[in-house]
Amino acid sequence: RRLVTAKMKADVEKGLKDDDAAIEPEAGDDDEQWGGFDENEDVTNPNDEAYMSALNKLTAGGDVSQFLLGDGWDDDFDDLEDDYHSPIDNVDELHFVNDVLKEAYQREPEVYQQVQGALPAETVAACQQLFAAVDAQRSQAGPATPPAS
């Protein structure tokens, strides 16, 4: 610690400050090896471009409420999402929930009835209507074919 203090004192006496020390590039230091951007080039990425596009639409008279709700900010990415296909793309969520709840009722009818009893009557009635619609859709569609192995 005394050596550091002595060195600092010697630098002060010489009139040197830490900021005065020049940073010299290393031998062979070449900007080309980094592959970066020139000073006059902008760094961009698709997320920034989509955000700026949304802001430009907003300042051009777009609806502020739609922007704040997240409506349309990612329109530029819709074409990217169309290329991706998932194994669950063809799953109808309403049919899935209907099947899960029917299975829950078959496995644990007492628990199912307790949960149903805790829900408001309007919610239970709405669910029953939705599930009746699912059953009607299925009866019109005919029997399901098992997936090929």
VEXVO-67265 format. One record per residue: residue number from 1; residue in three letters; x, y, z of N, C-alpha, C in turn. Coordinates in pm, whole numbers, m for minus. Atoms other than C-alpha are relative to their C-alpha. Example, Ala and Ser with C-alpha at 12.3 -4.5 7.8 and 13.67 -1.06 7.14 Angstrom:
// residues 2
<node 1, 'ala', <89, m119, 0>, <1230, m450, 780>, <90, 120, 0>>
<node 2, 'ser', <m82, m119, m6>, <1367, m106, 714>, <m77, 109, 73>>
// end
This chain:
// residues 149
<node 1, 'arg', <82, m118, 0>, <0, 0, 0>, <87, 125, 0>>
<node 2, 'arg', <m90, m116, m1>, <289, 236, 71>, <61, 24, m136>>
<node 3, 'leu', <m58, m15, 133>, <432, 165, m272>, <m97, 70, m95>>
<node 4, 'val', <101, m63, 84>, <108, 266, m438>, <m10, 148, 34>>
<node 5, 'thr', <7, m139, m44>, <91, 583, m231>, <122, 77, m48>>
<node 6, 'ala', <m124, m65, 45>, <453, 665, m313>, <m4, 22, m151>>
<node 7, 'lys', <10, m15, 145>, <390, 605, m685>, <m96, 112, m37>>
<node 8, 'met', <96, m106, 27>, <83, 829, m680>, <59, 136, 32>>
<node 9, 'lys', <m62, m126, m39>, <279, 1099, m498>, <103, 43, m103>>
<node 10, 'ala', <m101, m30, 102>, <561, 1076, m753>, <m66, 48, m129>>
<node 11, 'asp', <70, m43, 121>, <313, 1106, m1040>, <m55, 141, 15>>
<node 12, 'val', <53, m134, m23>, <155, 1413, m883>, <111, 103, m9>>
<node 13, 'glu', <m114, m93, 6>, <496, 1574, m843>, <46, 22, m142>>
<node 14, 'lys', <m39, m13, 140>, <568, 1508, m1210>, <m108, 72, m81>>
<node 15, 'gly', <109, m67, 70>, <232, 1660, m1302>, <m82, m95, m85>>
<node 16, 'leu', <77, 98, 77>, <87, 1338, m1441>, <m128, m34, 73>>
<node 17, 'lys', <127, 48, m52>, <m268, 1232, m1392>, <m30, m132, m70>>
<node 18, 'asp', <38, 126, 63>, <m431, 900, m1470>, <m55, 21, m140>>
<node 19, 'asp', <60, m28, 130>, <m616, 1062, m1760>, <103, 34, m106>>
<node 20, 'asp', <m103, m40, 94>, <m289, 1175, m1918>, <67, m118, m68>>
<node 21, 'ala', <m66, 116, 57>, <m169, 824, m1988>, <m68, m33, m133>>
<node 22, 'ala', <53, 26, 133>, <m211, 757, m2358>, <m24, m150, m17>>
<node 23, 'ile', <29, 138, 32>, <m371, 440, m2475>, <47, m22, m143>>
<node 24, 'glu', <m56, 25, 132>, <m170, 309, m2761>, <m51, m133, m50>>
<node 25, 'pro', <48, 126, 54>, <m304, 44, m2993>, <111, m104, m2>>
<node 26, 'glu', <m98, 108, 4>, <m136, m292, m2984>, <51, m16, m142>>
<node 27, 'ala', <m58, 23, 132>, <92, m384, m3269>, <m88, m99, m76>>
<node 28, 'gly', <82, 89, 81>, <m106, m539, m3550>, <m150, 12, 28>>
<node 29, 'asp', <141, m20, m30>, <m436, m408, m3410>, <m68, 55, m125>>
<node 30, 'asp', <62, m36, 126>, <m660, m391, m3713>, <m151, m10, 15>>
<node 31, 'asp', <146, 0, m12>, <m1029, m296, m3727>, <m64, m111, m82>>
<node 32, 'glu', <58, 101, 88>, <m1085, m550, m4005>, <m15, m134, 70>>
<node 33, 'gln', <8, 129, m65>, <m1022, m843, m3772>, <m126, m13, 84>>
<node 34, 'trp', <118, 4, m85>, <m1324, m750, m3561>, <m127, m17, m81>>
<node 35, 'gly', <118, 15, 83>, <m1567, m742, m3850>, <m117, 82, 48>>
<node 36, 'gly', <107, m83, m54>, <m1766, m466, m3684>, <m53, 98, m102>>
<node 37, 'phe', <61, m100, 85>, <m1941, m163, m3822>, <89, 124, m5>>
<node 38, 'asp', <m71, m127, 10>, <m1782, 155, m3951>, <m74, 106, 79>>
<node 39, 'glu', <61, m107, m78>, <m1851, 480, m3772>, <m126, 55, m65>>
<node 40, 'asn', <115, m56, 70>, <m2099, 585, m4039>, <m109, m104, m28>>
<node 41, 'glu', <99, 105, 19>, <m2293, 254, m4034>, <m86, m16, 125>>
<node 42, 'asp', <91, 25, m111>, <m2599, 182, m3820>, <m3, m149, 31>>
<node 43, 'val', <17, 138, m44>, <m2631, m136, m3618>, <m150, m24, 11>>
<node 44, 'thr', <145, 26, 0>, <m2976, m287, m3676>, <m27, m147, 28>>
<node 45, 'asn', <48, 137, m15>, <m3171, m597, m3587>, <m150, 0, m26>>
<node 46, 'pro', <143, 4, 37>, <m3522, m717, m3679>, <m94, 52, 109>>
<node 47, 'asn', <87, m49, m107>, <m3671, m641, m3335>, <m3, 151, 3>>
<node 48, 'asp', <m5, m146, 2>, <m3552, m281, m3349>, <m75, 55, m120>>
<node 49, 'glu', <69, m45, 121>, <m3681, m246, m3704>, <m151, m6, 17>>
<node 50, 'ala', <144, 14, m22>, <m4027, m375, m3605>, <m50, 107, 97>>
<node 51, 'tyr', <37, m101, m99>, <m4036, m141, m3305>, <m4, 138, m65>>
<node 52, 'met', <m4, m130, 66>, <m3935, 159, m3516>, <m114, 12, m101>>
<node 53, 'ser', <112, m3, 94>, <m4192, 66, m3780>, <m131, 30, 73>>
<node 54, 'ala', <122, m24, m79>, <m4463, 57, m3511>, <m4, 145, 47>>
<node 55, 'leu', <m3, m139, m44>, <m4351, 394, m3377>, <m28, 95, m115>>
<node 56, 'asn', <25, m85, 116>, <m4350, 544, m3726>, <m148, m1, m37>>
<node 57, 'lys', <143, 7, 27>, <m4705, 418, m3782>, <m78, 82, 102>>
<node 58, 'leu', <67, m73, m107>, <m4804, 568, m3449>, <10, 151, m22>>
<node 59, 'thr', <m19, m144, 21>, <m4656, 910, m3527>, <m65, 46, m129>>
<node 60, 'ala', <65, m37, 126>, <m4814, 901, m3873>, <m152, 2, 14>>
<node 61, 'gly', <144, m10, m21>, <m5159, 911, m3716>, <m63, m131, 40>>
<node 62, 'gly', <55, 128, m44>, <m5197, 556, m3591>, <m75, 14, 130>>
<node 63, 'asp', <80, 0, m122>, <m5425, 469, m3305>, <88, m35, 120>>
<node 64, 'val', <m84, 19, m118>, <m5239, 506, m2973>, <m50, m116, 85>>
<node 65, 'ser', <53, 107, m84>, <m5472, 268, m2792>, <37, m137, m56>>
<node 66, 'gln', <m39, 128, 60>, <m5398, m12, m3040>, <147, m29, 26>>
<node 67, 'phe', <m143, 19, m26>, <m5025, 43, m2998>, <24, m40, 144>>
<node 68, 'leu', <m20, 29, m141>, <m5047, 41, m2619>, <m50, m139, 38>>
<node 69, 'leu', <52, 134, m25>, <m5251, m279, m2626>, <84, m107, m69>>
<node 70, 'gly', <m87, 96, 67>, <m4981, m440, m2840>, <m55, m46, m133>>
<node 71, 'asp', <63, 39, 125>, <m5199, m456, m3150>, <86, 41, m118>>
<node 72, 'gly', <m67, m31, 125>, <m5005, m480, m3474>, <146, 39, 9>>
<node 73, 'trp', <m141, m41, m7>, <m4656, m405, m3342>, <92, m102, m64>>
<node 74, 'asp', <m87, 104, 57>, <m4522, m734, m3473>, <m49, m49, m134>>
<node 75, 'asp', <50, 40, 132>, <m4690, m738, m3814>, <112, m45, m92>>
<node 76, 'asp', <m112, 34, 86>, <m4348, m761, m3973>, <47, m143, 21>>
<node 77, 'phe', <m46, 135, m29>, <m4291, m1102, m3811>, <m103, m106, m35>>
<node 78, 'asp', <104, 96, 32>, <m4616, m1264, m3926>, <46, m101, m105>>
<node 79, 'asp', <m44, 92, 104>, <m4449, m1410, m4234>, <100, m101, 54>>
<node 80, 'leu', <m94, 94, m60>, <m4180, m1571, m4017>, <m75, m109, 76>>
<node 81, 'glu', <76, 96, m79>, <m4439, m1738, m3795>, <m76, m98, m89>>
<node 82, 'asp', <74, 89, 90>, <m4623, m1885, m4096>, <84, m118, m44>>
<node 83, 'asp', <m89, 108, 43>, <m4320, m2098, m4179>, <15, m108, 105>>
<node 84, 'tyr', <m19, 96, m108>, <m4319, m2273, m3841>, <m126, m81, 23>>
<node 85, 'his', <113, 87, m28>, <m4542, m2573, m3781>, <33, m84, 122>>
<node 86, 'ser', <m18, 72, m125>, <m4583, m2731, m3439>, <m89, m122, 1>>
<node 87, 'pro', <87, 117, m12>, <m4722, m3071, m3349>, <m137, 32, 60>>
<node 88, 'ile', <129, m34, m62>, <m4998, m2895, m3155>, <m78, 105, m79>>
<node 89, 'asp', <72, m98, 82>, <m5104, m2662, m3438>, <m144, m41, m26>>
<node 90, 'asn', <134, 47, 35>, <m5405, m2878, m3515>, <m86, m33, 121>>
<node 91, 'val', <77, 28, m121>, <m5522, m2908, m3154>, <m100, 114, 22>>
<node 92, 'asp', <104, m99, m31>, <m5850, m2731, m3087>, <m3, 14, 153>>
<node 93, 'glu', <m12, m22, m144>, <m5809, m2577, m2743>, <m128, m29, 76>>
<node 94, 'leu', <128, 22, m67>, <m6178, m2590, m2658>, <m29, m150, 12>>
<node 95, 'his', <18, 144, m6>, <m6197, m2959, m2745>, <93, m62, 104>>
<node 96, 'phe', <m97, 52, m95>, <m5883, m3022, m2541>, <m46, 23, 144>>
<node 97, 'val', <46, m31, m136>, <m6018, m2844, m2230>, <m123, m84, 34>>
<node 98, 'asn', <118, 83, m22>, <m6349, m3027, m2269>, <41, m143, 37>>
<node 99, 'asp', <m46, 137, m27>, <m6169, m3363, m2282>, <68, m12, 136>>
<node 100, 'val', <m71, 3, m129>, <m5948, m3280, m1983>, <m99, 7, 116>>
<node 101, 'leu', <97, m13, m109>, <m6242, m3173, m1768>, <m89, m123, 12>>
<node 102, 'lys', <79, 124, m6>, <m6445, m3481, m1862>, <83, m111, 67>>
<node 103, 'glu', <m89, 100, m62>, <m6146, m3698, m1768>, <14, 28, 149>>
<node 104, 'ala', <m11, m36, m142>, <m6109, m3508, m1440>, <m125, m43, 75>>
<node 105, 'tyr', <125, 41, m64>, <m6475, m3572, m1363>, <m6, m151, 18>>
<node 106, 'gln', <2, 146, m9>, <m6436, m3943, m1436>, <96, m51, 107>>
<node 107, 'arg', <m101, 47, m96>, <m6124, m3975, m1218>, <m31, 44, 143>>
<node 108, 'glu', <22, m57, m134>, <m6218, m3749, m924>, <m133, 77, 2>>
<node 109, 'pro', <128, m72, 8>, <m6592, m3669, m931>, <m26, 91, 120>>
<node 110, 'glu', <26, m84, m118>, <m6598, m3534, m573>, <77, 133, m10>>
<node 111, 'val', <m82, m122, 13>, <m6312, m3286, m636>, <m57, 88, m111>>
<node 112, 'tyr', <57, m74, 113>, <m6464, m3185, m970>, <m125, 75, 45>>
<node 113, 'gln', <123, m64, m47>, <m6797, m3114, m802>, <29, 111, 100>>
<node 114, 'gln', <m38, m107, m93>, <m6626, m2910, m526>, <47, 123, m77>>
<node 115, 'val', <m49, m113, 81>, <m6449, m2697, m787>, <m118, 66, m71>>
<node 116, 'gln', <117, m54, 69>, <m6771, m2658, m983>, <m90, 77, 96>>
<node 117, 'gly', <82, m68, m100>, <m6956, m2561, m663>, <58, 133, 43>>
<node 118, 'ala', <m65, m125, m40>, <m6700, m2288, m591>, <m11, 108, m108>>
<node 119, 'leu', <10, m96, 111>, <m6756, m2123, m931>, <m136, 69, 1>>
<node 120, 'pro', <129, m68, 13>, <m7027, m1863, m994>, <m90, m77, m98>>
<node 121, 'ala', <96, 72, 83>, <m7341, m2005, m1153>, <10, 40, m148>>
<node 122, 'glu', <m13, m47, 139>, <m7289, m1789, m1466>, <117, m69, m70>>
<node 123, 'thr', <m118, 64, 57>, <m6945, m1941, m1521>, <m29, m146, m32>>
<node 124, 'val', <35, 141, 22>, <m7072, m2296, m1483>, <m93, m12, m121>>
<node 125, 'ala', <95, 5, 112>, <m7360, m2225, m1724>, <71, 27, m133>>
<node 126, 'ala', <m73, m31, 123>, <m7123, m2071, m1982>, <87, m118, m42>>
<node 127, 'cys', <m82, 119, 30>, <m6889, m2371, m1959>, <m86, m113, m54>>
<node 128, 'gln', <88, 106, 46>, <m7178, m2612, m2001>, <m47, 26, m143>>
<node 129, 'gln', <41, m35, 137>, <m7292, m2425, m2313>, <115, m25, m98>>
<node 130, 'leu', <m115, 23, 87>, <m6941, m2433, m2459>, <25, m148, m22>>
<node 131, 'phe', <m25, 143, 12>, <m6901, m2802, m2387>, <m109, m69, m81>>
<node 132, 'ala', <107, 54, 82>, <m7241, m2877, m2541>, <27, 31, m147>>
<node 133, 'ala', <m35, m37, 137>, <m7127, m2690, m2853>, <113, m89, m53>>
<node 134, 'val', <m110, 89, 40>, <m6807, m2899, m2861>, <m55, m138, m34>>
<node 135, 'asp', <59, 132, 25>, <m7009, m3220, m2834>, <m80, 1, m131>>
<node 136, 'ala', <76, m11, 125>, <m7236, m3099, m3118>, <94, 3, m120>>
<node 137, 'gln', <m99, m4, 108>, <m6932, m3021, m3335>, <54, m140, m28>>
<node 138, 'arg', <m56, 134, 16>, <m6792, m3365, m3274>, <m101, m95, m62>>
<node 139, 'ser', <100, 91, 56>, <m7118, m3541, m3353>, <m22, 28, m148>>
<node 140, 'gln', <14, m35, 142>, <m7142, m3350, m3684>, <121, m44, m80>>
<node 141, 'ala', <m124, 34, 70>, <m6780, m3425, m3773>, <15, m150, m18>>
<node 142, 'gly', <m12, 145, 10>, <m6820, m3798, m3721>, <108, m53, 93>>
<node 143, 'pro', <m99, 57, m91>, <m6589, m4037, m3540>, <141, 43, m37>>
<node 144, 'ala', <m140, m41, 21>, <m6228, m3935, m3495>, <79, m121, m44>>
<node 145, 'thr', <m86, 109, 45>, <m5968, m4140, m3674>, <126, 1, 85>>
<node 146, 'pro', <m121, 2, m81>, <m5676, m4259, m3464>, <121, 38, m84>>
<node 147, 'pro', <m120, m41, 74>, <m5335, m4114, m3559>, <76, m121, m52>>
<node 148, 'ala', <m79, 108, 60>, <m5121, m4331, m3788>, <131, m16, 77>>
<node 149, 'ser', <m124, 25, m74>, <m4826, m4496, m3617>, <117, m4, m91>>
// end
